[in-house]
Amino acid sequence: MTSTSTATPTDPQETGFHPGHGPILEPPEGPESALACTCGGLLELTPDTRPAQMGRYHLHLEEVRREALRD
């Protein structure tokens, strides 16, 4: 049986790794994916190209970093 959501293994340097966060691309292969974050704080239901999705993921991480600095 195949899982409906598959975490794509990624290099922490490539994703701008932040503890508790990681990209989940569904499907993990192919030119278009829907995007979620393992924190549950980001979910793009509309499939888009991988570079666009990873750009959104990096913006999410920047927002997380800014919020951490404010606390």
N, C-alpha and C positions, 0 to 999 in steps of 0.2 A: 504494500500500500504506500502511496506517495503522499508526502505532506503537502498541504496547499500553500504554505509559506516556507521558503527556504532562505536561510541566511547565507549570503555570499561571503566567503572568506576574503578578507582584504588586508593589505599591509597597513599597519597603524600609521606609518609615515604618509602613505597615500591618502588616507581618509581624514587626516588631522585628528587622530584618535583622542578621545576624551573619556575618562572613566565613566562607565555606565551607559555609553553611547556607541552605537555601531549601525551602519546602514544595512537594511534588509531590502533586497531587490527581488521583485517577483514578476515575471520569471527571472532567474538570475542570469540567464543567457539570452542572446538576441539583442536587436537594436533598441527595443522599447521595453521599459519595466515600470511598474508601480513602485513607489518608495515608501518605506517606513523606517523609523528609528527604534532601536531596542529599548529606548526609554519610554516609548509610547507617546512622546511629545510631538512627533512629526509623522504625518501620514498624507501622502499624495496618492489619491485614488486614481487619478487620470494617468495612464501610461504616457511616458515621455522618453526622449532619448537618454541614454545613460549619462552623457556629459551634462545635460540639463539637470537631471536628477541629482547627480553628485554635486553640482553647483548649489542646489537647494539644500542639500545635506550640509555642505560647508557653511552656508549662511546660518543654518540651525545651530551648528557648533559655535559659531561666533556669538550668537545670541546667548547661548548657555554660558560661554566664558564671560560675557559682559554682566550677566546676572550674578555669576559667582563673585565677581569683583565688587559688586555693589553690596553684597552681604557681609 
